[in-house]
Amino acid sequence: MSSLMKAGRGGFGQLLHSEWTKFRTVRGWVRAMIGAVLVILLVGLVGTAASNQSEHDANPSLPVGPGGGAVNDNFYFVHQPLRGDGSITVSVTSLTGVIATEPKSTKPGVSPWAKAGIIVKDNLEQGSAYAAMMVTGAHGVRMQHNYTEDKAGGSGNVSEQSPRWLRLNRSGDTITGYESADGTKWTEVGTARLPGLSSAAEAGLFVTSPSAVEETSTGAGFGPAVATGSFGEVALGGQWNEGSWKDEQVGGDAGTSGSYTQTTKGKYTKSGTSYTLAGAGDIAPVVGGPAMGPGITIENFLVGAFAGLIVVIVVGTGFITVEYRRGLIGVTLAAGPRRCRVLVAKAIVVGTLSFIVGLIAAAVMIPLGENRARANGFYVLTVPTQTELRVMVGTGLLLAVAGVLALAVGTILRRSASAITVVVAGMVLPYILATASVLPTGASDWLLRVTPAAGFAIQQSVQHYEHVLTTYTPASGYFPLAPWAGFAVLCAYTALAFATAVVLLRRRDV
């Protein structure tokens, strides 16, 4: 009786304790929350049980760039050490190539992000820092550095009639890129700072080409593409070993986003003062979708989150609808006459427990899934630590807000079955339809923008890079909204539902 009086006098702490006690004394709810953790782990383990028969390396891994993310670092390189400060200048007179149409046949063509140019690279290890100036197959001149950074220069393609001069200038750990249409008038494209750049960084000419989208007899897909760049005389400034050029394929092959055709391989030839290089691969972040090859992203290990989410939805609705069904809501509201505070207390209990469920499941499943996938011969896309933490915490937040949404809808409808159906239909069903390639991409994007399912974007670990070609669709792990923007859509629905629930709870008779 005293606790009821304290709550009635506005003791929110007592009210919160009462709701927590109510929850933990119902064994079915406690077991359901534990079951939600287990079902997320179980579905995740089943999803990583397959073995990659085409990959024979034990525990395969991808190079990691300076930012902590997985990268492709595969290109044909003609290089020598640049000792200290200096510069390299060259003209690019053509960028051509071949694209495979069938295993043993090719046609002339250049991948849009094929690259030919000059590069200063910390060392020959994959993932090391670099800055490069280049011409591309369809995106003009670019300055790129450290895989994720890309800045546009002049537009247009190069040819013998319209060559493009490129220059990189090193001063300490700062690299500045320039371009020119005539080798006389220069325009600065960008500057990159590479902390800790070696005093004897490798520099020179490079060519690379990611796979190209091509129609084959079996349909559209990514096919091998090899680029060939032609260069004029190289002008060097600073301390170089004149004439001591070495050539090699960095990475040993074309990486996950490219491959050589059966008829064209990497090569380097010199004729007088001119150079010709052919190469395949890419110098860029590894992305999801077909361009990644036999790879897995960390959110793939959380595929069971939607199953755990359904459990949380059931518990969230039941936390209020059971009281309506059993006629106990009057007792609850008598203990807390300020009805808004009752609903807030319930939301805190459901939201906190749901957050813990999601966080524990993600924190266990991600490292467990990574080890299991690598043991089965799959690449796992390494992401920066802050991204991995955001995915883990985001999974907890996703379940927490979904639990509160379910509580609010349960308060509005006062029927468990109806409330569960509404929340599942509004959040889980759109997510499944959008990511399972059931709908066209446009419809999938629309669902993941305007429904509560947008909240699943908080689990996305892959990024959309304009300078990397892949299929940026929900089925490939790419949501139309940024992670926190998608989560904000879910929060907006929840806030609206919760506000409606508060108004109705105040106005209705018990």
N, C-alpha and C positions, 0 to 999 in steps of 0.2 A: 504493500500500500504506500509506504514512504517513497519508493522509487517512482510510483505513478504520480505522486504529488510533486516530486522534484521535476519530473518530466513536464508535468502540467504547468509548473511555474516557469518553464522555459529552459530547463537544463538540457541543452543539446547533447552534451557529453553522455548524460544518462540515456537519452533517446538513442544515440548512436550505439551505445553498449547494449541496449535492449535489442536493437535490430541485429547486431552481431551475434548475440546469444541465441536469438530466434533462428538465425541461419545455421549456426554450428550444431544446434540440437536436432535439426532435421537431417538424419543420416543420408537420405536420398540426395540432398543437395550437395553435401560434402563429398559423397562418393562420385557424384556427377562431375564435380570440379576436378577431382583426382583422375577420373576417367577421361576428361578432356585433355589433360596432359598426355595420358597414355595413348589416346587415339591419334594425337598429332604425331607422336613419336612412331607409332606403329605404321601409320600411312606413309610417313617419311621413309622409314626403313624399307617398306615394300617397294617404294618408288626408286630406291637406290640399289635394289637387289640384282638388277640386270648386269651383265658383263659385256664390255666392249670387245668383241671378237677381233676387230680390225687393229686394235692397239696392243702391242706386245710388250711395251715397256712397263716395268713395275713402277707404281707411284709416279705417273707422268706429271709434269709440272710445266707451267708457262713462265716465261721471263717476267720479272716485275720491274716496272719503271720507277723513276725517282719519286713519283707521287704515291707509290704503294699499290697501284693497280696492275693487272695483267696486261702485257703488251705483246705485239708482234714487232720483231726487230730482225727482219730478214731482207737482205738486199745485196746486189752485186756492187762491190766496192773496189775502186782503184785508189790507193792511199799511200801516204807516208807521214811521218811525224812532223807536226808543226811545233817547233821548239820556242815557246814563249809567244810574244805578240807577233802578229803578222796578218797576211791576207791572202785570199785565193780568188782569182777572177777568171771567168771562162764564158764563152758564148755557147748557147745551145741552138743548134741549127735544125734539128728535127726530133720528133718523138713519134715513133711508129710502133707497130706491134702485130701480134697474132692472137686470135682467140679461138679456143678449141670448140668445134661444133659437135664433134664425135670423138671417141677415144683416139682415133688415128687420123683425124682430119681437122684442119684449121682454116680460118679465113682471116684476111687482113682486118685489123681493128685494134683499138686501144681502149683499155678500161678507163672510165672517167677519172679515177684517182690514181692512174699510173703516174710515176714521178721520175724525173731526170734532173739532176742538178749537182750541187756541191754541199758538202756537209763537214762540220767539225764535231768530232765525237770523242768523248772522254777516253774511251778505250774500245777494244773490239768485243768486249763482253756484252751479251744481249741484255738490254734493259739499262745500259749506261746512258748518262746524260748526253744530249746533242743539240745542235742547232743547224738548220739546213735552209737553203734557198733552192727553189725548184720550179720547173714548169710541169704542168699536169695535163692529163689527157683531155679534160673538158672544163677545168676550173681555173685556167689562167696561171699566173705566177703566184706562188705562196711562200711564206716563211713559216716554218713549223719548228717547234722545239719541245723536247721532253714528252713527245707522243701525243699529249692532249691539247697542246696549244697550236693554234692555226690562225694566220693572218693573211688576208688576201692582198695581192699586189695587182698588177695590170691584168686585163682580160685578154682573151684571144689565144689562138694556137700558134706554135712556132713552125717555121719552115725555112728552107734555104733563102727564100726571098724575104722572109720576115723573122730573122733570128732574134733571140733575146739574150742579153748579157746579164750575168749574175755575179754578185760579189759578196763574200763574207769577210768581215774584218774583226780580228780578235784583239781585245785590249783587256788583259787580266782575265777575269772570268765573265766578261761581257762580250757577246757576239752581236754584231750589227749586220743586217742584211740589206743589200741594195739591188736595184734592177736598172737596166738601161735598154733603150731600143736601138742605140747606135754605138754603144761603148764609150761615149763621150759625156753625155748628160746623164747624171745618175739621180735616182730617186730612192730615198730610204724607205724600206718596207716595214721594218720592225727591229726591235732590240730584244735580246734574250740574255738573262743573267743565269749562269750555270755555276753555282757555288761549288768550290773545290775542284774546278776543272783542271785536269792534269797539265803540267808544264810542257808535256810532250804529247798533246792530244793528237789523235789520228785525224787527218783531213784529206779530202780529195773529191773525186767524182763518184756519183752513185746512180743506179737505176733500179727501180723496183716496180712491181705491178700486182695489185690484189686481183682476185678472181673477178670475172665480169658476168653480169646477168645475160644469159643467152638461151635462145629457144633451141631445143634439141628434139630428137624423135620421141623422147619421153616427157616433153613439156619444158616449161621455163625453169631455170635453175642457175646456180653459180658454176661457171666453168673456168678451167685454167686459162690464164692470159699472161703473155710475156711481152714486155716492152723493150724497145731498142732506142737508145738515145745517142745522138751524134753531137760531138762537142768540137769546138775549135781549139785554138792554141790556149794553153793554160798560162796565166801570168801569176807569179808568186811574189809575195812581199814578206820579208822577215827571214827567219832561219829555217831553211828547208834543205833536204838532201837532193839537190837537183838530179833528176833522171832516175832516182831509185824508187820507182813506183812498184807497189805490190798489188796484185789483184786476188780477190777471193769472194766467196759467197758467205756473207755474215749470217750466222745461224745454221749454216750447213744445208738448209733447204729453204722452202718458201713459207714455212710457218703454217698457222691455222687458217689464214685468210687468203692463201694463194697456193699455186702449185705450177710447176713447169709442164708444158705439153710434152707429148712423147716425141715430138719432132724438133723442139726448140729448147735449148738449155742456156744457162748463164755463160757469158763469154766476154772477152775484152780483146780488142784489136787496136793497133796504132798504125797510122799511115802518115808519115811526116810529122806534122805538128797537130794532127787531128786524132780524135779518139772516138771509138764506138763501143758502147757497153750494152749488153742485153741482160735483163734481170727480171725476177718475179719475187713476190712476197709483199711485205708492207712494213712501214715504220709508223705505227699507230697503235692506239689502244685496242685491246681485244674486246669485241662487242658480242652480244647475244645473237640468237637466230642462226640461220644457215651459215653465216660467215665464220662462226666459231668452230664448226666441225664437231668432232666427238667431245663436246664440252658441256659442263653443267654450271649453272649459276647458283649462288647460295640460297636464293629464294626457292629453287627447285626442291630443296630439302624441307621446305615448310609447306609443301603441297597439302599436308594434312591439316593446315590451319583452318580451312573452311569446314572440315568435319568437327574440329574442336569448337569452332564458332557456333555451330548448330547446337552443341551441348550447352554453351554459355547462353544462347538465346532461350533455350528451354528453361534453364534455371532462372534467368532474368525475368521472364514473364511469370513464372511460377511464384517468384518471391512476393508478388502482389496479388495475382489472380487466385492463388490458393486461399488467401484470406477472404476474398470475396465469396469463393465457393463454400467455404466452411463457416461463413458468418462471423469471422474474427476481426474483420476490418473495423468494426465499431469499437472493440477493445483497444486496438492499435491507435485509433484516432482519439480515443478518450485519454490515453496515456500521453498523447501529444496533440493537444487541441489545434496547434498551429500546423495545419496539414501540409503546408509547403515544406516545413522542416522534417516531417515524417518521410516525405518522398526523397528529400535530399539525403537523409540518413540512409535510406535503403539504397540510393544510388551510390553512395560512398562505399557501402559494404560490397555490393555487387561489382562495382567498377574496380575496386582494389583487388578483390579476389580474382577477377577475370584478368586483370593486368598481371598478377603473379603467375597465373596459369600460362599465359602467353609468353611471358619472359622466361620462365623456367624451361618450357618446351623448346623455345628457340635457342636458348643458351646451351641446351644439351644437344639438340638435333643438328645444329649447324656444324660444330666440330666433328660430331659423330658421322654425319653425312659426308663431310669432306674426306675423312679417312677411308670411309667405305667406298666412295666413288673412285678415289685414286687407286685403291687396292683392286678395283674392278676394271681398271684401265682407262678411266675417263679423266680428261682435264677438268679442273675446277678453276673457275675464273676468280683469281685473287682480286680482292677489292681493298681499298684503304681501310684502316682500322675504324675510322669514324663512320664509314659506310656500313661496315659489319655491325657496329654497335647500334646504329640507327635502325637497321633491319631487326635486330633482336628486341630493342626497346619498342620499336614500332609495332611488332607483332603483339606485344603486351598491350600497347595503347589501342590497337585495332580491336582486340577482344574486349578491353575495358569499355570503350565507347559503344561497341555493339551490345554489351550487356546492359548498359544504361538505356540505350535505345529500346531494347526489348522490355525493360522495366516500364518505360514511358508508354509504349504501345499497349502493354498489358494493363496499365492504369486506365488508358483511354477506352479500351474494348472490354475489359473485365472478364474476358474469356481466354483461357490458355490456348486452345486450338486456333482460334481466330488470330490472336496476337502472334503466335509462332508462325502461322502461315504468312501473315503480312510482312514480318521482318525477313523471313527466309526468301520470300518472293521478291522483296525489294533490295536485298543485299547479296545473298548467296547465289540465287538463280542468275542474275545478270552477270556475276563474275564467272560462273561456269560457262554460260553461253558465249561470253566475250573471249575467253581464253582457250576454248576448246575448238576453235576454228569452225564453229557451227554457223556463224553469221558472217556476212561480208565485213571487211575491215572498217568501213565507214559506220556501219551499225554498231560494231563492237566498240569503236571509239566513242560513239554517242552514249551508249549505255554506261561506259566508265567515266563519263563526264557529268551526267545528270542524275545518276542513281547513287544510293549509299554505297554501292560496290566500288565507287571511286576510292574509298578508303583503303582498299587493298594496295593502292599505289605506294603506300608507306613501306611495303616490303620490297620494292624494286631496287635492285643493286646495280643494274646495268645503266649506263648513260647513253643518251643520244648524241653522237658526234657527227657534225655535218661533213667532216672530212673522212668518214668511214662508211662504206657502202654495206648495208645489210637490209633485212626486212624489218623495219621498225613498226611492228604490230603487236597487239595484246597477246597473240598466240606465241610470239617470240619473247615475251617478257617485258614489252614496252607499253606503258600506260600513256594515254593522251595528256594527262596532267602530271606535273612534277610530284614527287612523293608527299611533301607537306601540303601541297595544294589539293591533291586528291583526298588526303586525310581531313582537310578543312571542310570538304563537301560533306563527308560523313558526319563531322562535328556539327555542321549547320543543320542537317536533318535531325540529329539527336537533340540539339537545342530547341528546335521548333516543336518536336514531339514532346519534350520535357515541359516546355512552357504550356503547351496545350493540356498536358496531363495535370499540371498544377492548377490551372483554371478550372478544369472539370472536377477535380478532387475537392476544390473549395465549394463549388456550386451544388454538387450532387448531395442528395441525402444518402446516408449510410444504408 
